[in-house]
Amino acid sequence: MTIAIIMLGAFFGAMARFGIGQLVKTWTTSMFPWATLFVNVSGSFCLGYLYASSAGPTLMLGLGVGFLGSFTTFSTFKLEVMRFVAKDWLRFGMYLLATYVLGLLAAYLGYHLP
């Protein structure tokens, strides 16, 4: 049953990430990876909130491991960072700093919200 809960959460997390990526593509032609930044920062906030809440183990697995684990994307973030290193040092620094600083701040705020 545990695996099924994680799989269900992961399915919806991946679909949400894909949907946000498609939506952001329609709003901007910028080369900056706004969609990845958004899902990673908002996912950090939600995970901080979930961790601090009184969510039971089933909800933690379904939402934390499943949904948020597939919603946020560390591998895409690293690939985009590597693309900037090769072409644009300013965007490289901005993206790296924004992701880590905003992600940590969002997780902190989410944790202290409940």
C-alpha positions as YAML, in Angstrom:
chain: A
units: angstrom
residues:
- id: 1
  name: MET
  ca: [0.00, 0.00, 0.00]
- id: 2
  name: THR
  ca: [2.88, 2.39, 0.78]
- id: 3
  name: ILE
  ca: [4.29, 2.10, -2.73]
- id: 4
  name: ALA
  ca: [0.87, 2.76, -4.25]
- id: 5
  name: ILE
  ca: [0.46, 5.94, -2.18]
- id: 6
  name: ILE
  ca: [3.89, 7.22, -3.25]
- id: 7
  name: MET
  ca: [3.23, 6.31, -6.88]
- id: 8
  name: LEU
  ca: [-0.10, 8.14, -6.89]
- id: 9
  name: GLY
  ca: [1.47, 11.25, -5.37]
- id: 10
  name: ALA
  ca: [4.39, 11.07, -7.80]
- id: 11
  name: PHE
  ca: [2.05, 10.82, -10.78]
- id: 12
  name: PHE
  ca: [0.19, 13.98, -9.80]
- id: 13
  name: GLY
  ca: [3.40, 15.81, -8.87]
- id: 14
  name: ALA
  ca: [4.96, 15.07, -12.25]
- id: 15
  name: MET
  ca: [1.80, 16.13, -14.06]
- id: 16
  name: ALA
  ca: [1.65, 19.38, -12.05]
- id: 17
  name: ARG
  ca: [5.30, 20.13, -12.86]
- id: 18
  name: PHE
  ca: [4.71, 19.45, -16.55]
- id: 19
  name: GLY
  ca: [1.59, 21.63, -16.56]
- id: 20
  name: ILE
  ca: [3.39, 24.53, -14.90]
- id: 21
  name: GLY
  ca: [6.22, 24.19, -17.41]
- id: 22
  name: GLN
  ca: [3.79, 24.38, -20.30]
- id: 23
  name: LEU
  ca: [1.94, 27.31, -18.76]
- id: 24
  name: VAL
  ca: [5.13, 29.29, -18.19]
- id: 25
  name: LYS
  ca: [6.20, 28.66, -21.80]
- id: 26
  name: THR
  ca: [3.03, 30.40, -22.98]
- id: 27
  name: TRP
  ca: [3.73, 33.44, -20.77]
- id: 28
  name: THR
  ca: [7.37, 34.10, -21.51]
- id: 29
  name: THR
  ca: [9.96, 33.68, -24.20]
- id: 30
  name: SER
  ca: [12.75, 34.32, -21.71]
- id: 31
  name: MET
  ca: [15.69, 31.93, -21.64]
- id: 32
  name: PHE
  ca: [15.59, 32.05, -17.84]
- id: 33
  name: PRO
  ca: [14.11, 28.82, -16.40]
- id: 34
  name: TRP
  ca: [11.21, 30.41, -14.49]
- id: 35
  name: ALA
  ca: [9.17, 27.21, -14.33]
- id: 36
  name: THR
  ca: [11.94, 25.19, -12.65]
- id: 37
  name: LEU
  ca: [12.66, 28.01, -10.23]
- id: 38
  name: PHE
  ca: [8.96, 28.25, -9.34]
- id: 39
  name: VAL
  ca: [8.43, 24.53, -8.76]
- id: 40
  name: ASN
  ca: [11.60, 24.20, -6.69]
- id: 41
  name: VAL
  ca: [10.86, 27.21, -4.47]
- id: 42
  name: SER
  ca: [7.15, 26.48, -4.05]
- id: 43
  name: GLY
  ca: [7.92, 22.80, -3.46]
- id: 44
  name: SER
  ca: [10.44, 23.78, -0.77]
- id: 45
  name: PHE
  ca: [7.80, 25.90, 0.93]
- id: 46
  name: CYS
  ca: [5.22, 23.11, 0.80]
- id: 47
  name: LEU
  ca: [7.66, 20.51, 2.10]
- id: 48
  name: GLY
  ca: [8.68, 22.80, 4.97]
- id: 49
  name: TYR
  ca: [5.02, 23.32, 5.82]
- id: 50
  name: LEU
  ca: [4.23, 19.63, 5.56]
- id: 51
  name: TYR
  ca: [7.20, 18.67, 7.72]
- id: 52
  name: ALA
  ca: [6.15, 21.10, 10.46]
- id: 53
  name: SER
  ca: [2.50, 20.09, 10.32]
- id: 54
  name: SER
  ca: [0.90, 17.24, 12.15]
- id: 55
  name: ALA
  ca: [0.54, 15.23, 8.95]
- id: 56
  name: GLY
  ca: [0.49, 11.53, 9.51]
- id: 57
  name: PRO
  ca: [2.92, 9.11, 7.88]
- id: 58
  name: THR
  ca: [0.58, 8.28, 5.00]
- id: 59
  name: LEU
  ca: [0.15, 11.93, 4.08]
- id: 60
  name: MET
  ca: [3.90, 12.52, 4.42]
- id: 61
  name: LEU
  ca: [4.59, 9.67, 2.02]
- id: 62
  name: GLY
  ca: [1.93, 10.63, -0.50]
- id: 63
  name: LEU
  ca: [2.53, 14.37, -0.50]
- id: 64
  name: GLY
  ca: [6.12, 14.70, 0.69]
- id: 65
  name: VAL
  ca: [7.86, 11.79, -0.99]
- id: 66
  name: GLY
  ca: [5.43, 11.24, -3.86]
- id: 67
  name: PHE
  ca: [3.94, 14.54, -4.97]
- id: 68
  name: LEU
  ca: [6.64, 17.00, -3.89]
- id: 69
  name: GLY
  ca: [9.43, 14.59, -4.72]
- id: 70
  name: SER
  ca: [8.36, 14.49, -8.35]
- id: 71
  name: PHE
  ca: [7.06, 18.07, -8.47]
- id: 72
  name: THR
  ca: [10.44, 19.56, -7.60]
- id: 73
  name: THR
  ca: [13.33, 18.81, -9.88]
- id: 74
  name: PHE
  ca: [16.96, 18.80, -8.84]
- id: 75
  name: SER
  ca: [18.19, 17.14, -12.03]
- id: 76
  name: THR
  ca: [16.59, 19.71, -14.35]
- id: 77
  name: PHE
  ca: [17.97, 22.48, -12.14]
- id: 78
  name: LYS
  ca: [21.51, 21.09, -12.49]
- id: 79
  name: LEU
  ca: [21.17, 20.72, -16.26]
- id: 80
  name: GLU
  ca: [19.98, 24.32, -16.60]
- id: 81
  name: VAL
  ca: [22.83, 25.54, -14.38]
- id: 82
  name: MET
  ca: [25.33, 23.73, -16.61]
- id: 83
  name: ARG
  ca: [23.83, 25.38, -19.69]
- id: 84
  name: PHE
  ca: [24.35, 28.80, -18.13]
- id: 85
  name: VAL
  ca: [27.95, 28.03, -17.13]
- id: 86
  name: ALA
  ca: [28.80, 27.46, -20.77]
- id: 87
  name: LYS
  ca: [27.06, 30.60, -22.05]
- id: 88
  name: ASP
  ca: [26.14, 33.23, -19.49]
- id: 89
  name: TRP
  ca: [27.92, 33.65, -16.16]
- id: 90
  name: LEU
  ca: [25.52, 36.33, -14.95]
- id: 91
  name: ARG
  ca: [22.44, 34.13, -15.41]
- id: 92
  name: PHE
  ca: [24.38, 31.23, -13.94]
- id: 93
  name: GLY
  ca: [25.00, 33.19, -10.74]
- id: 94
  name: MET
  ca: [21.50, 34.65, -10.56]
- id: 95
  name: TYR
  ca: [19.81, 31.29, -11.07]
- id: 96
  name: LEU
  ca: [22.04, 29.45, -8.63]
- id: 97
  name: LEU
  ca: [21.63, 32.10, -5.96]
- id: 98
  name: ALA
  ca: [17.89, 32.51, -6.50]
- id: 99
  name: THR
  ca: [17.22, 28.78, -6.33]
- id: 100
  name: TYR
  ca: [19.22, 28.11, -3.19]
- id: 101
  name: VAL
  ca: [18.42, 31.29, -1.28]
- id: 102
  name: LEU
  ca: [14.73, 31.41, -2.19]
- id: 103
  name: GLY
  ca: [14.38, 27.65, -1.70]
- id: 104
  name: LEU
  ca: [15.86, 27.78, 1.79]
- id: 105
  name: LEU
  ca: [13.83, 30.86, 2.68]
- id: 106
  name: ALA
  ca: [10.63, 29.25, 1.38]
- id: 107
  name: ALA
  ca: [11.28, 26.05, 3.35]
- id: 108
  name: TYR
  ca: [11.96, 28.11, 6.47]
- id: 109
  name: LEU
  ca: [8.75, 30.13, 6.02]
- id: 110
  name: GLY
  ca: [6.73, 27.01, 5.30]
- id: 111
  name: TYR
  ca: [8.13, 25.31, 8.39]
- id: 112
  name: HIS
  ca: [7.29, 28.26, 10.65]
- id: 113
  name: LEU
  ca: [3.84, 28.95, 9.19]
- id: 114
  name: PRO
  ca: [1.74, 26.31, 11.03]
...
